[in-house]
Every structure is written in C-alpha cells, then in structure tokens.
C-alpha cells in the first residue's frame, strides 16, 4: 500500500523555501502548495489585507493537504514558520 507523506519546507521569508519547493516538485512530480499562493487568491475575493487573510489561507491549505494525504498523494508544503499557529497545525 502506498503511503503518502507531507514534506514541509518551513522558515522565514526569503529563506529559499519556494525555490527549493519548486525544484523538489519538478524533480519528484509532487504537487506543491504554498500559503502565499492561497493568500494571493483570497485577498481580492475577500477584500482584506495579507494579515487578515493569512489565518483563512492556512485553514484552506490544511484542508486541501488533508484531502491530498487521504488520497495517498505525497505533497510539498511551503510555509512561513514565524507564527505559533504554523507550529500548532503541524
């Protein structure tokens, strides 16, 4: 039976998480998810700023990742680790 894994690349802004996530995604053909991408999509829809949307973006992100893992799809997560909420979600 195939076991899915969640590969988490965490760190502060500018640490190179996205660059590494993109390289791993390309090399191993794993889907890549980033909180910034979801945040960028939700901000204009909700009409709120980055800080206001971030908690919502993380909730959406974790929901999608739970679905990926339940479908046995290994995925890569790029996330900023400077908030307590990030650590609690893991």
Secondary structure, DSSP 8 states (H G I E B T S, - for coil): -----EEEEEESTTSSHHHHHHHHHHHHT-EEEEHHHHHHHHHHHHT--HHHHHHHHHHHHHHHHHHHHHTT--EEEEEE--SHHHHHH-
